[in-house]
Amino acid sequence: MSNEKQMTVARKIAYFAVLTALTVLLQFIGGYLKIGPVNLNFTLIPLVLCGMILGVWYSVGLGAIIGLVFLIQGIAGIDPFTGYLFNASPVLLTLVCVLKTTIAGGAGALLYKVISAKNKYVATFVSAGIVPIVNTGVFILGMLLLKTPLYAFLTSAGLTVEGLNPFYVILVIVVTWNFFIELAINLIFAPAIYTVIKAVSRR
């Protein structure tokens, strides 16, 4: 392996380590930053950056780490909703937590790779937008599979959900504004992400 190749790999690992540390920090800070009852999730921003700078496989890896950190928060009792579902169905909930950010990271990185060949600026916005869309989409599918413990949790929280359409319950009661906030955050920060990409490319 040449020195140039070694430096390239070393630099990628360094970037990945920094993005991972930033992601974990944002994951814990996000629980304290809210708009009403909605937590502000900034962790998808470094996930988008990772896919643009390092490529698909690094983004998939960071997505898996994000999912695992979120799962650990639930198990530790930091997020009661995740903790309740984990106790009811640990295997399925683990898959949902890990897969939603893993697939989202991979999708964002892949789209950026394809579109950036023609227009990096457009590719930045597409990638920033698709990550929360895929993340939420996989989460919705997971909640459909976890309908029984989901309804039990909502009922224990004082909500009447029996007899309601599962899609309505998930979209209106569970997802609510979280998706729109995540999408807005990513799109608002997209120009800044593009600036970072340009700076990295020049180096």
Secondary structure, 3 states (H helix, E strand, C coil): CCHHHHHHHHHHHHHHHHHHHHHHHHHHHHHHCEECCEECCCCHHHHHHHHHHHCHHHHHHHHHHHHHHHHHHHHCCCCHHHHHHHHHCHHHHHHHHHHHHHHHHHHHHHHHHHHCCCCHHHHHHHHHHHHHHHHHHHHHHHHHHCHHHHHHHHHHCCCCCCCCCHHHHHHHHHHCCHHHHHHHHHHHCHHHHHHHHHHHHHC
